[in-house]
Structures are given as C-alpha cells and as structure tokens.
Amino acid sequence: MTRIDFYILPDASSDKRLTFTCRLIDKAQRLNNHIYVACDDADQAQALSRLLWSFQPQSFIAHDLQDQPQRHAKVLLGWDENCGDHHQVLVNLKKTIPTYFSRFERLTEVVSQDEQILEQTREHYSFYRERGYPINNHDMRR
C-alpha cells in the first residue's frame, strides 16, 4: 500500500513550495529512488525545472521533462496522466490526485499556507484517510 507523507510548510509562497520540493527530490534521489513529480501544467514543470538547476549553488539535480527527449534521469517532471515506468516516489503538486498514485511506494504532498493549496490538500488528505492509506504528517512550521 502506498505510504503518504504530507509536508506542511509555514509559508504561502509558491516559490517556497517549489524550493522545498527541490529539497525533497534531492533527498529521495540521494537515497537512490526514482521520482515522478506530478505538476499541474507545463508552466509549473518548467518553473520547477529551472529551480532544480539552480536551487543549490554547488550542484544541480538531473531531470527530464515529459515533453522533451528522455535522458533516463531518476527524476521526471510531468503534467498529464502518463507517469512512465516510475513507481517509487511520487511528488504530487497537482490540484487533483493523480489516477496512478496507488502504483507508487510513496506519495508526497507539499502543503503551503496558500488558501487554495490548503483546501486542495485537505481534500486529498480526506481521500487517502477514507481509503485507509497510512499517512504521515511533517509539520515544518515548528
């Protein structure tokens, strides 16, 4: 069964949400996981892609975008219903729950204090809880 993690951030900023997502991706990649990041659209994926190249001054995170030639990086950023062969870690930045979420070992939701994001992730939390998925909350506000 998919393990679900919610990371609750203290900020409402979409930039800080994406920066935290980069940190999660970096950690998961260092643990030798393959990561699929479900973005709302190509614009969000492009913004995250730019950040993955620059969020750490001394390094970058190699990744692929779904609409570009694949170099078979461990990180794939996508925005449609095709998550490829990934099945280890799903980072969900979408407004909705991807239909393929249950094929992943772990799913991460990044919660900012933006009212729209809070409402969406509360709905996601209820969905997972009602279906009996194990949920872990990581309150980053402390």
DRENDO-872957 format. One record per atom (N, C-alpha, C): residue in one letter; chain; atom name; residue number from 1; x, y negated, z. Coordinates in nm, 4 decimals, always signed. Each point is the difference from the previous one (the first is absolute). Example, Ala and Ser with C-alpha at 12.3 -4.5 7.8 and 13.67 -1.06 7.14 Angstrom:
BEGIN
REC, A, A, N, 1, +1.3190, +0.5690, +0.7800;
REC, A, A, CA, 1, -0.0890, -0.1190, +0.0000;
REC, A, A, C, 1, +0.0900, -0.1200, +0.0000;
REC, S, A, N, 2, -0.0350, -0.1050, -0.0720;
REC, S, A, CA, 2, +0.0820, -0.1190, +0.0060;
REC, S, A, C, 2, -0.0770, -0.1090, +0.0730;
This chain:
BEGIN
REC, M, A, N, 1, +0.0840, +0.1180, +0.0000;
REC, M, A, CA, 1, -0.0840, -0.1180, +0.0000;
REC, M, A, C, 1, +0.0885, -0.1243, +0.0000;
REC, T, A, N, 2, -0.0373, -0.0994, -0.0743;
REC, T, A, CA, 2, +0.0746, -0.1249, -0.0118;
REC, T, A, C, 2, +0.0067, -0.0717, +0.1343;
REC, R, A, N, 3, +0.1202, -0.0405, +0.0365;
REC, R, A, CA, 3, +0.0179, -0.0818, +0.1205;
REC, R, A, C, 3, -0.0122, -0.1453, -0.0411;
REC, I, A, N, 4, -0.0770, -0.0772, +0.0761;
REC, I, A, CA, 4, -0.0266, -0.1397, -0.0324;
REC, I, A, C, 4, +0.0668, -0.0902, +0.1036;
REC, D, A, N, 5, +0.0725, -0.1015, -0.0475;
REC, D, A, CA, 5, +0.0625, -0.0991, +0.0864;
REC, D, A, C, 5, -0.0482, -0.1387, -0.0391;
REC, F, A, N, 6, -0.0459, -0.0755, +0.0999;
REC, F, A, CA, 6, -0.0361, -0.1399, -0.0187;
REC, F, A, C, 6, +0.1051, -0.0852, +0.0692;
REC, Y, A, N, 7, +0.0599, -0.0914, -0.0744;
REC, Y, A, CA, 7, +0.0956, -0.0950, +0.0557;
REC, Y, A, C, 7, -0.0698, -0.1351, +0.0050;
REC, I, A, N, 8, -0.0207, -0.0501, +0.1217;
REC, I, A, CA, 8, -0.0760, -0.1228, +0.0214;
REC, I, A, C, 8, +0.0985, -0.1141, +0.0210;
REC, L, A, N, 9, +0.0029, -0.0913, -0.0958;
REC, L, A, CA, 9, +0.0946, -0.1112, +0.0019;
REC, L, A, C, 9, -0.0598, -0.1207, +0.0715;
REC, P, A, N, 10, +0.0845, -0.0882, +0.0541;
REC, P, A, CA, 10, -0.0503, -0.1181, +0.0696;
REC, P, A, C, 10, -0.0396, -0.1143, -0.0935;
REC, D, A, N, 11, +0.0389, +0.0074, -0.1261;
REC, D, A, CA, 11, -0.0181, -0.1107, -0.0936;
REC, D, A, C, 11, -0.1115, +0.0270, -0.1006;
REC, A, A, N, 12, -0.0531, -0.1096, -0.0555;
REC, A, A, CA, 12, -0.1013, +0.0100, -0.1054;
REC, A, A, C, 12, +0.0618, -0.0109, -0.1393;
REC, S, A, N, 13, +0.1250, -0.0319, -0.0065;
REC, S, A, CA, 13, +0.0680, -0.0269, -0.1267;
REC, S, A, C, 13, +0.0134, +0.1247, -0.0881;
REC, S, A, N, 14, -0.0365, -0.0146, -0.1265;
REC, S, A, CA, 14, +0.0174, +0.1119, -0.0933;
REC, S, A, C, 14, +0.1489, +0.0256, -0.0252;
REC, D, A, N, 15, +0.0825, -0.1048, +0.0042;
REC, D, A, CA, 15, +0.1444, +0.0172, -0.0175;
REC, D, A, C, 15, +0.0591, +0.0850, +0.1122;
REC, K, A, N, 16, -0.0430, -0.0260, +0.1218;
REC, K, A, CA, 16, +0.0524, +0.0778, +0.1136;
REC, K, A, C, 16, -0.0499, +0.1442, -0.0070;
REC, R, A, N, 17, -0.1205, +0.0188, -0.0512;
REC, R, A, CA, 17, -0.0525, +0.1359, -0.0178;
REC, R, A, C, 17, +0.0867, +0.0769, -0.1000;
REC, L, A, N, 18, +0.0355, -0.0659, -0.1114;
REC, L, A, CA, 18, +0.0845, +0.0657, -0.1001;
REC, L, A, C, 18, +0.1415, +0.0232, +0.0520;
REC, T, A, N, 19, +0.0533, -0.0949, +0.0770;
REC, T, A, CA, 19, +0.1338, +0.0177, +0.0573;
REC, T, A, C, 19, +0.0013, +0.1183, +0.0959;
REC, F, A, N, 20, -0.1030, +0.0123, +0.0828;
REC, F, A, CA, 20, -0.0080, +0.1151, +0.0902;
REC, F, A, C, 20, -0.0124, +0.1296, -0.0803;
REC, T, A, N, 21, -0.0754, -0.0037, -0.1083;
REC, T, A, CA, 21, -0.0128, +0.1178, -0.0872;
REC, T, A, C, 21, +0.1371, +0.0408, -0.0532;
REC, C, A, N, 22, +0.0824, -0.0966, -0.0356;
REC, C, A, CA, 22, +0.1370, +0.0304, -0.0450;
REC, C, A, C, 22, +0.0779, +0.0717, +0.1094;
REC, R, A, N, 23, -0.0142, -0.0439, +0.1227;
REC, R, A, CA, 23, +0.0695, +0.0650, +0.1112;
REC, R, A, C, 23, -0.0477, +0.1448, +0.0169;
REC, L, A, N, 24, -0.1311, +0.0222, -0.0117;
REC, L, A, CA, 24, -0.0528, +0.1368, +0.0094;
REC, L, A, C, 24, +0.0538, +0.0874, -0.1125;
REC, I, A, N, 25, +0.0000, -0.0535, -0.1205;
REC, I, A, CA, 25, +0.0506, +0.0746, -0.1155;
REC, I, A, C, 25, +0.1471, +0.0339, +0.0206;
REC, D, A, N, 26, +0.0770, -0.0966, +0.0469;
REC, D, A, CA, 26, +0.1422, +0.0212, +0.0236;
REC, D, A, C, 26, +0.0210, +0.1137, +0.0999;
REC, K, A, N, 27, -0.0746, -0.0023, +0.1083;
REC, K, A, CA, 27, +0.0142, +0.1052, +0.1018;
REC, K, A, C, 27, -0.0398, +0.1371, -0.0561;
REC, A, A, N, 28, -0.1137, +0.0063, -0.0683;
REC, A, A, CA, 28, -0.0469, +0.1274, -0.0565;
REC, A, A, C, 28, +0.0987, +0.0535, -0.1029;
REC, Q, A, N, 29, +0.0568, -0.0884, -0.0795;
REC, Q, A, CA, 29, +0.0967, +0.0422, -0.1017;
REC, Q, A, C, 29, +0.1276, +0.0526, +0.0657;
REC, R, A, N, 30, +0.0456, -0.0659, +0.1067;
REC, R, A, CA, 30, +0.1196, +0.0477, +0.0701;
REC, R, A, C, 30, -0.0229, +0.1376, +0.0624;
REC, L, A, N, 31, -0.1261, +0.0341, +0.0271;
REC, L, A, CA, 31, -0.0338, +0.1327, +0.0515;
REC, L, A, C, 31, -0.0227, +0.1005, -0.1130;
REC, N, A, N, 32, +0.0378, -0.0416, -0.1220;
REC, N, A, CA, 32, -0.0046, +0.0846, -0.1191;
REC, N, A, C, 32, -0.1415, +0.0337, -0.0466;
REC, N, A, N, 33, -0.0941, -0.0899, +0.0253;
REC, N, A, CA, 33, -0.1375, +0.0175, -0.0456;
REC, N, A, C, 33, -0.0215, -0.0649, -0.1361;
REC, H, A, N, 34, -0.0944, +0.0531, -0.0739;
REC, H, A, CA, 34, -0.0488, -0.0652, -0.1202;
REC, H, A, C, 34, -0.1220, -0.0813, +0.0414;
REC, I, A, N, 35, -0.0066, -0.1242, -0.0474;
REC, I, A, CA, 35, -0.1027, -0.0931, +0.0449;
REC, I, A, C, 35, -0.0784, -0.0527, -0.1202;
REC, Y, A, N, 36, -0.1314, +0.0045, +0.0129;
REC, Y, A, CA, 36, -0.0867, -0.0642, -0.0981;
REC, Y, A, C, 36, -0.0677, -0.1169, +0.0703;
REC, V, A, N, 37, +0.0092, -0.1181, -0.0593;
REC, V, A, CA, 37, -0.0650, -0.1178, +0.0557;
REC, V, A, C, 37, -0.1186, -0.0334, -0.0893;
REC, A, A, N, 38, -0.1193, +0.0106, +0.0584;
REC, A, A, CA, 38, -0.1238, -0.0300, -0.0722;
REC, A, A, C, 38, -0.0297, -0.1484, +0.0150;
REC, C, A, N, 39, +0.0171, -0.0730, -0.1088;
REC, C, A, CA, 39, -0.0232, -0.1446, -0.0014;
REC, C, A, C, 39, -0.1375, -0.0288, -0.0607;
REC, D, A, N, 40, -0.0532, -0.1174, +0.0309;
REC, D, A, CA, 40, -0.1297, -0.0390, -0.0554;
REC, D, A, C, 40, +0.0056, -0.0224, -0.1506;
REC, D, A, N, 41, +0.1113, -0.0557, -0.0446;
REC, D, A, CA, 41, +0.0111, -0.0322, -0.1422;
REC, D, A, C, 41, +0.1465, -0.0174, -0.0373;
REC, A, A, N, 42, +0.0222, -0.0244, -0.1279;
REC, A, A, CA, 42, +0.1373, -0.0143, -0.0501;
REC, A, A, C, 42, +0.0693, -0.1204, +0.0621;
REC, D, A, N, 43, -0.0732, -0.1071, +0.0280;
REC, D, A, CA, 43, +0.0617, -0.1189, +0.0602;
REC, D, A, C, 43, +0.0559, +0.0302, +0.1384;
REC, Q, A, N, 44, -0.0771, +0.0717, +0.0807;
REC, Q, A, CA, 44, +0.0485, +0.0359, +0.1329;
REC, Q, A, C, 44, +0.1206, +0.0929, -0.0106;
REC, A, A, N, 45, -0.0039, +0.0944, -0.0925;
REC, A, A, CA, 45, +0.1125, +0.0913, -0.0199;
REC, A, A, C, 45, +0.1250, -0.0769, -0.0444;
REC, Q, A, N, 46, -0.0165, -0.0964, -0.0878;
REC, Q, A, CA, 46, +0.1141, -0.0814, -0.0459;
REC, Q, A, C, 46, +0.0583, -0.0817, +0.1148;
REC, A, A, N, 47, -0.0857, -0.0567, +0.0845;
REC, A, A, CA, 47, +0.0480, -0.0773, +0.1154;
REC, A, A, C, 47, +0.0793, +0.0903, +0.0940;
REC, L, A, N, 48, -0.0512, +0.1197, +0.0257;
REC, L, A, CA, 48, +0.0714, +0.0945, +0.0849;
REC, L, A, C, 48, +0.1301, +0.0442, -0.0660;
REC, S, A, N, 49, -0.0028, +0.0211, -0.1300;
REC, S, A, CA, 49, +0.1199, +0.0395, -0.0732;
REC, S, A, C, 49, +0.1106, -0.1046, +0.0158;
REC, R, A, N, 50, -0.0357, -0.1264, -0.0169;
REC, R, A, CA, 50, +0.1001, -0.1072, +0.0161;
REC, R, A, C, 50, +0.0579, +0.0013, +0.1417;
REC, L, A, N, 51, -0.0856, +0.0220, +0.0973;
REC, L, A, CA, 51, +0.0443, +0.0011, +0.1391;
REC, L, A, C, 51, +0.0894, +0.1194, +0.0301;
REC, L, A, N, 52, -0.0295, +0.1150, -0.0591;
REC, L, A, CA, 52, +0.0836, +0.1179, +0.0224;
REC, L, A, C, 52, +0.1433, -0.0208, -0.0489;
REC, W, A, N, 53, +0.0179, -0.0884, -0.0978;
REC, W, A, CA, 53, +0.1338, -0.0287, -0.0509;
REC, W, A, C, 53, +0.0734, -0.1000, +0.0874;
REC, S, A, N, 54, -0.0728, -0.0739, +0.0854;
REC, S, A, CA, 54, +0.0659, -0.1111, +0.0682;
REC, S, A, C, 54, -0.0257, -0.0110, +0.1498;
REC, F, A, N, 55, -0.0832, +0.0834, +0.0586;
REC, F, A, CA, 55, -0.0348, -0.0221, +0.1404;
REC, F, A, C, 55, +0.1168, +0.0245, +0.0950;
REC, Q, A, N, 56, +0.0995, +0.0762, -0.0426;
REC, Q, A, CA, 56, +0.1227, +0.0176, +0.0763;
REC, Q, A, C, 56, +0.1158, -0.0547, -0.0827;
REC, P, A, N, 57, +0.0727, -0.0955, +0.0540;
REC, P, A, CA, 57, +0.1077, -0.0624, -0.0786;
REC, P, A, C, 57, +0.1083, +0.0974, -0.0451;
REC, Q, A, N, 58, +0.0247, +0.1057, +0.0775;
REC, Q, A, CA, 58, +0.1106, +0.0902, -0.0307;
REC, Q, A, C, 58, -0.0401, +0.1211, -0.0840;
REC, S, A, N, 59, -0.1295, +0.0177, -0.0277;
REC, S, A, CA, 59, -0.0403, +0.1184, -0.0760;
REC, S, A, C, 59, -0.1341, -0.0232, -0.0688;
REC, F, A, N, 60, -0.0462, +0.1010, -0.0721;
REC, F, A, CA, 60, -0.1309, -0.0034, -0.0640;
REC, F, A, C, 60, -0.0582, +0.1401, +0.0058;
REC, I, A, N, 61, -0.1281, +0.0091, -0.0267;
REC, I, A, CA, 61, -0.0657, +0.1303, -0.0022;
REC, I, A, C, 61, -0.0372, +0.0314, -0.1440;
REC, A, A, N, 62, +0.0623, +0.1019, -0.0563;
REC, A, A, CA, 62, -0.0316, +0.0415, -0.1366;
REC, A, A, C, 62, -0.1442, +0.0500, -0.0040;
REC, H, A, N, 63, -0.0709, -0.0389, -0.1033;
REC, H, A, CA, 63, -0.1407, +0.0380, -0.0117;
REC, H, A, C, 63, -0.0435, -0.0084, -0.1456;
REC, D, A, N, 64, -0.1131, +0.0618, -0.0276;
REC, D, A, CA, 64, -0.0616, -0.0047, -0.1324;
REC, D, A, C, 64, -0.1355, -0.0680, +0.0105;
REC, L, A, N, 65, -0.0408, -0.0606, -0.1092;
REC, L, A, CA, 65, -0.1354, -0.0542, -0.0138;
REC, L, A, C, 65, -0.0760, +0.0891, -0.0969;
REC, Q, A, N, 66, -0.1260, +0.0235, +0.0255;
REC, Q, A, CA, 66, -0.0757, +0.0973, -0.0794;
REC, Q, A, C, 66, -0.0048, -0.0331, -0.1485;
REC, D, A, N, 67, +0.0080, -0.1258, -0.0375;
REC, D, A, CA, 67, -0.0136, -0.0359, -0.1415;
REC, D, A, C, 67, +0.1336, -0.0161, -0.0722;
REC, Q, A, N, 68, +0.1087, +0.0403, +0.0654;
REC, Q, A, CA, 68, +0.1321, -0.0105, -0.0606;
REC, Q, A, C, 68, +0.0620, +0.1389, -0.0100;
REC, P, A, N, 69, +0.1015, +0.0148, -0.0831;
REC, P, A, CA, 69, +0.0655, +0.1307, -0.0097;
REC, P, A, C, 69, +0.0486, +0.0462, +0.1371;
REC, Q, A, N, 70, -0.0262, +0.1239, +0.0316;
REC, Q, A, CA, 70, +0.0333, +0.0546, +0.1314;
REC, Q, A, C, 70, +0.1456, +0.0453, +0.0042;
REC, R, A, N, 71, +0.0690, -0.0429, +0.1049;
REC, R, A, CA, 71, +0.1377, +0.0425, +0.0233;
REC, R, A, C, 71, +0.0032, +0.1080, +0.1083;
REC, H, A, N, 72, -0.1166, +0.0434, +0.0407;
REC, H, A, CA, 72, -0.0149, +0.1041, +0.1015;
REC, H, A, C, 72, +0.0570, -0.0417, +0.1353;
REC, A, A, N, 73, -0.0228, -0.1267, +0.0344;
REC, A, A, CA, 73, +0.0362, -0.0495, +0.1328;
REC, A, A, C, 73, -0.0921, +0.0653, +0.1030;
REC, K, A, N, 74, +0.0410, -0.0014, +0.1242;
REC, K, A, CA, 74, -0.0816, +0.0579, +0.1072;
REC, K, A, C, 74, -0.1195, -0.0872, +0.0346;
REC, V, A, N, 75, -0.0010, -0.1227, -0.0498;
REC, V, A, CA, 75, -0.1081, -0.0936, +0.0297;
REC, V, A, C, 75, -0.0701, -0.0366, -0.1308;
REC, L, A, N, 76, -0.1317, +0.0151, -0.0003;
REC, L, A, CA, 76, -0.0811, -0.0365, -0.1166;
REC, L, A, C, 76, -0.1083, -0.0961, +0.0453;
REC, L, A, N, 77, -0.0106, -0.1137, -0.0687;
REC, L, A, CA, 77, -0.1049, -0.0979, +0.0261;
REC, L, A, C, 77, -0.1057, +0.0143, -0.1085;
REC, G, A, N, 78, -0.1246, +0.0199, +0.0401;
REC, G, A, CA, 78, -0.1070, +0.0183, -0.0969;
REC, G, A, C, 78, -0.1279, -0.0680, +0.0434;
REC, W, A, N, 79, -0.0957, -0.0069, -0.0932;
REC, W, A, CA, 79, -0.1261, -0.0680, +0.0301;
REC, W, A, C, 79, -0.1214, +0.0672, -0.0625;
REC, D, A, N, 80, +0.0173, +0.1157, -0.0584;
REC, D, A, CA, 80, -0.1178, +0.0694, -0.0530;
REC, D, A, C, 80, -0.0186, +0.1321, +0.0750;
REC, E, A, N, 81, -0.0739, +0.0892, -0.0552;
REC, E, A, CA, 81, -0.0315, +0.1254, +0.0700;
REC, E, A, C, 81, +0.0998, +0.1122, -0.0253;
REC, N, A, N, 82, +0.1114, -0.0285, -0.0640;
REC, N, A, CA, 82, +0.1002, +0.1027, -0.0271;
REC, N, A, C, 82, +0.1222, -0.0244, +0.0873;
REC, C, A, N, 83, +0.0197, +0.0836, +0.0996;
REC, C, A, CA, 83, +0.1155, -0.0164, +0.0889;
REC, C, A, C, 83, +0.1147, +0.0930, -0.0381;
REC, G, A, N, 84, -0.0080, +0.0554, -0.1195;
REC, G, A, CA, 84, +0.1076, +0.0871, -0.0465;
REC, G, A, C, 84, +0.0114, +0.1255, +0.0845;
REC, D, A, N, 85, +0.1232, +0.0449, +0.0186;
REC, D, A, CA, 85, +0.0251, +0.1224, +0.0759;
REC, D, A, C, 85, +0.0258, -0.0264, +0.1483;
REC, H, A, N, 86, -0.0153, -0.1240, +0.0419;
REC, H, A, CA, 86, +0.0290, -0.0330, +0.1387;
REC, H, A, C, 86, -0.0990, +0.0668, +0.0944;
REC, H, A, N, 87, +0.0514, +0.0420, +0.1167;
REC, H, A, CA, 87, -0.0869, +0.0616, +0.1004;
REC, H, A, C, 87, +0.0531, -0.0145, +0.1427;
REC, Q, A, N, 88, +0.1127, -0.0674, +0.0177;
REC, Q, A, CA, 88, +0.0551, -0.0116, +0.1345;
REC, Q, A, C, 88, -0.0567, -0.1197, +0.0755;
REC, V, A, N, 89, +0.0329, -0.1223, -0.0428;
REC, V, A, CA, 89, -0.0422, -0.1208, +0.0715;
REC, V, A, C, 89, -0.0769, -0.0913, -0.0950;
REC, L, A, N, 90, -0.1180, -0.0399, +0.0448;
REC, L, A, CA, 90, -0.0828, -0.0966, -0.0726;
REC, L, A, C, 90, -0.0102, -0.1247, +0.0856;
REC, V, A, N, 91, +0.0381, -0.1142, -0.0557;
REC, V, A, CA, 91, -0.0220, -0.1285, +0.0653;
REC, V, A, C, 91, -0.1161, -0.0641, -0.0734;
REC, N, A, N, 92, -0.1100, -0.0201, +0.0708;
REC, N, A, CA, 92, -0.1201, -0.0535, -0.0635;
REC, N, A, C, 92, -0.0123, -0.1496, +0.0257;
REC, L, A, N, 93, +0.0162, -0.0792, -0.1053;
REC, L, A, CA, 93, -0.0223, -0.1442, +0.0060;
REC, L, A, C, 93, -0.1301, -0.0377, -0.0704;
REC, K, A, N, 94, -0.0720, +0.0991, -0.0495;
REC, K, A, CA, 94, -0.1235, -0.0239, -0.0742;
REC, K, A, C, 94, -0.1130, -0.0417, +0.0941;
REC, K, A, N, 95, -0.0977, -0.0677, -0.0582;
REC, K, A, CA, 95, -0.1209, -0.0363, +0.0744;
REC, K, A, C, 95, -0.0846, +0.1235, +0.0290;
REC, T, A, N, 96, +0.0191, +0.1024, -0.0798;
REC, T, A, CA, 96, -0.0775, +0.1234, +0.0147;
REC, T, A, C, 96, +0.0928, +0.1145, +0.0391;
REC, I, A, N, 97, -0.0591, +0.1110, +0.0366;
REC, I, A, CA, 97, +0.0773, +0.1203, +0.0300;
REC, I, A, C, 97, +0.0178, +0.0776, -0.1298;
REC, P, A, N, 98, +0.1224, +0.0260, -0.0403;
REC, P, A, CA, 98, +0.0210, +0.0747, -0.1244;
REC, P, A, C, 98, -0.0628, +0.1397, +0.0081;
REC, T, A, N, 99, -0.0595, +0.0440, -0.1084;
REC, T, A, CA, 99, -0.0661, +0.1306, -0.0019;
REC, T, A, C, 99, +0.0974, +0.1144, +0.0248;
REC, Y, A, N, 100, +0.1266, -0.0203, -0.0295;
REC, Y, A, CA, 100, +0.1024, +0.1037, +0.0102;
REC, Y, A, C, 100, +0.0718, +0.0013, +0.1349;
REC, F, A, N, 101, -0.0436, -0.0798, +0.0978;
REC, F, A, CA, 101, +0.0755, -0.0166, +0.1244;
REC, F, A, C, 101, +0.0256, +0.1319, +0.0734;
REC, S, A, N, 102, -0.0941, +0.0942, -0.0069;
REC, S, A, CA, 102, +0.0104, +0.1218, +0.0806;
REC, S, A, C, 102, +0.1054, +0.0980, -0.0515;
REC, R, A, N, 103, +0.0558, -0.0244, -0.1159;
REC, R, A, CA, 103, +0.1059, +0.0885, -0.0490;
REC, R, A, C, 103, +0.1357, -0.0354, +0.0598;
REC, F, A, N, 104, +0.0066, -0.1136, +0.0725;
REC, F, A, CA, 104, +0.1247, -0.0460, +0.0599;
REC, F, A, C, 104, +0.0160, +0.0525, +0.1423;
REC, E, A, N, 105, +0.1259, +0.0234, +0.0385;
REC, E, A, CA, 105, +0.0296, +0.0412, +0.1366;
REC, E, A, C, 105, -0.0259, -0.1140, +0.0978;
REC, R, A, N, 106, +0.0368, -0.1210, -0.0396;
REC, R, A, CA, 106, -0.0176, -0.1182, +0.0845;
REC, R, A, C, 106, -0.0578, -0.1135, -0.0815;
REC, L, A, N, 107, -0.0836, -0.0779, +0.0654;
REC, L, A, CA, 107, -0.0564, -0.1198, -0.0599;
REC, L, A, C, 107, +0.0215, -0.1146, +0.0973;
REC, T, A, N, 108, +0.0448, -0.1125, -0.0508;
REC, T, A, CA, 108, +0.0233, -0.1182, +0.0818;
REC, T, A, C, 108, -0.0859, -0.1141, -0.0511;
REC, E, A, N, 109, -0.0660, -0.0669, +0.0942;
REC, E, A, CA, 109, -0.0766, -0.1211, -0.0281;
REC, E, A, C, 109, +0.0686, -0.1141, +0.0745;
REC, V, A, N, 110, +0.0269, -0.1098, -0.0694;
REC, V, A, CA, 110, +0.0635, -0.1158, +0.0614;
REC, V, A, C, 110, -0.1074, -0.1059, +0.0206;
REC, V, A, N, 111, -0.0251, -0.0326, +0.1270;
REC, V, A, CA, 111, -0.1094, -0.0885, +0.0383;
REC, V, A, C, 111, +0.0548, -0.1372, +0.0366;
REC, S, A, N, 112, -0.0380, -0.1011, -0.0757;
REC, S, A, CA, 112, +0.0352, -0.1374, +0.0379;
REC, S, A, C, 112, -0.1219, -0.0620, +0.0684;
REC, Q, A, N, 113, +0.0172, -0.1189, +0.0536;
REC, Q, A, CA, 113, -0.1082, -0.0672, +0.0714;
REC, Q, A, C, 113, -0.0881, -0.0839, -0.0928;
REC, D, A, N, 114, +0.0171, +0.0160, -0.1290;
REC, D, A, CA, 114, -0.0883, -0.0622, -0.0976;
REC, D, A, C, 114, -0.1389, +0.0628, +0.0159;
REC, E, A, N, 115, -0.1045, -0.0819, +0.0077;
REC, E, A, CA, 115, -0.1349, +0.0504, +0.0271;
REC, E, A, C, 115, -0.0444, +0.1068, -0.1004;
REC, Q, A, N, 116, +0.0283, -0.0207, -0.1268;
REC, Q, A, CA, 116, -0.0396, +0.0969, -0.1026;
REC, Q, A, C, 116, +0.0739, +0.1329, +0.0182;
REC, I, A, N, 117, +0.1295, -0.0067, +0.0268;
REC, I, A, CA, 117, +0.0791, +0.1214, +0.0221;
REC, I, A, C, 117, -0.0475, +0.0713, +0.1265;
REC, L, A, N, 118, -0.0278, -0.0769, +0.1052;
REC, L, A, CA, 118, -0.0498, +0.0606, +0.1244;
REC, L, A, C, 118, -0.1299, +0.0759, -0.0240;
REC, E, A, N, 119, -0.0911, -0.0609, -0.0721;
REC, E, A, CA, 119, -0.1285, +0.0658, -0.0268;
REC, E, A, C, 119, +0.0198, +0.1273, -0.0819;
REC, Q, A, N, 120, +0.0820, -0.0081, -0.1036;
REC, Q, A, CA, 120, +0.0241, +0.1174, -0.0851;
REC, Q, A, C, 120, +0.0651, +0.1134, +0.0782;
REC, T, A, N, 121, +0.1015, -0.0327, +0.0781;
REC, T, A, CA, 121, +0.0705, +0.1066, +0.0709;
REC, T, A, C, 121, -0.0837, +0.0557, +0.1153;
REC, R, A, N, 122, -0.0892, -0.0786, +0.0555;
REC, R, A, CA, 122, -0.0941, +0.0547, +0.0996;
REC, R, A, C, 122, -0.0906, +0.1041, -0.0658;
REC, E, A, N, 123, -0.0463, -0.0305, -0.1199;
REC, E, A, CA, 123, -0.0819, +0.0965, -0.0744;
REC, E, A, C, 123, +0.0805, +0.1265, -0.0302;
REC, H, A, N, 124, +0.1250, -0.0167, -0.0390;
REC, H, A, CA, 124, +0.0864, +0.1148, -0.0285;
REC, H, A, C, 124, +0.0177, +0.0834, +0.1266;
REC, Y, A, N, 125, +0.0261, -0.0672, +0.1128;
REC, Y, A, CA, 125, +0.0190, +0.0696, +0.1271;
REC, Y, A, C, 125, -0.1232, +0.0842, +0.0341;
REC, S, A, N, 126, -0.1172, -0.0586, -0.0128;
REC, S, A, CA, 126, -0.1250, +0.0723, +0.0293;
REC, S, A, C, 126, -0.0162, +0.1208, -0.0914;
REC, F, A, N, 127, +0.0301, -0.0178, -0.1271;
REC, F, A, CA, 127, -0.0097, +0.1090, -0.0976;
REC, F, A, C, 127, +0.0876, +0.1179, +0.0427;
REC, Y, A, N, 128, +0.1272, -0.0274, +0.0305;
REC, Y, A, CA, 128, +0.0928, +0.1059, +0.0389;
REC, Y, A, C, 128, -0.0435, +0.0651, +0.1314;
REC, R, A, N, 129, -0.0374, -0.0817, +0.0988;
REC, R, A, CA, 129, -0.0389, +0.0526, +0.1316;
REC, R, A, C, 129, -0.1229, +0.0896, -0.0102;
REC, E, A, N, 130, -0.1009, -0.0435, -0.0777;
REC, E, A, CA, 130, -0.1226, +0.0794, -0.0155;
REC, E, A, C, 130, +0.0277, +0.1363, -0.0625;
REC, R, A, N, 131, +0.1071, +0.0118, -0.0764;
REC, R, A, CA, 131, +0.0343, +0.1248, -0.0666;
REC, R, A, C, 131, +0.1035, +0.0816, +0.0769;
REC, G, A, N, 132, +0.0381, -0.0489, +0.1175;
REC, G, A, CA, 132, +0.0878, +0.0765, +0.0879;
REC, G, A, C, 132, +0.1483, -0.0077, -0.0286;
REC, Y, A, N, 133, +0.0438, -0.0971, -0.0790;
REC, Y, A, CA, 133, +0.1429, -0.0129, -0.0281;
REC, Y, A, C, 133, +0.0737, -0.0497, +0.1240;
REC, P, A, N, 134, +0.1202, +0.0529, +0.0264;
REC, P, A, CA, 134, +0.0791, -0.0506, +0.1131;
REC, P, A, C, 134, +0.0505, -0.1411, -0.0322;
REC, I, A, N, 135, -0.0300, -0.0943, +0.0896;
REC, I, A, CA, 135, +0.0334, -0.1400, -0.0229;
REC, I, A, C, 135, +0.0941, -0.0484, +0.1103;
REC, N, A, N, 136, +0.1051, -0.0701, -0.0411;
REC, N, A, CA, 136, +0.0936, -0.0631, +0.0925;
REC, N, A, C, 136, -0.0007, -0.1494, -0.0261;
REC, N, A, N, 137, -0.0117, -0.0776, +0.1069;
REC, N, A, CA, 137, +0.0040, -0.1451, -0.0101;
REC, N, A, C, 137, +0.1330, -0.0507, +0.0513;
REC, H, A, N, 138, +0.0607, -0.0881, -0.0765;
REC, H, A, CA, 138, +0.1265, -0.0624, +0.0385;
REC, H, A, C, 138, -0.0227, -0.1500, +0.0045;
REC, D, A, N, 139, -0.0158, -0.0523, +0.1207;
REC, D, A, CA, 139, -0.0322, -0.1417, +0.0181;
REC, D, A, C, 139, +0.1298, -0.0796, +0.0011;
REC, M, A, N, 140, +0.0260, -0.0715, -0.1070;
REC, M, A, CA, 140, +0.1228, -0.0761, -0.0153;
REC, M, A, C, 140, -0.0146, -0.1407, +0.0582;
REC, R, A, N, 141, -0.1149, -0.0298, +0.0601;
REC, R, A, CA, 141, -0.0243, -0.1338, +0.0564;
REC, R, A, C, 141, +0.0687, -0.0173, +0.1348;
REC, R, A, N, 142, +0.0474, +0.1060, +0.0582;
REC, R, A, CA, 142, +0.0621, -0.0094, +0.1337;
REC, R, A, C, 142, +0.1469, -0.0232, -0.0093;
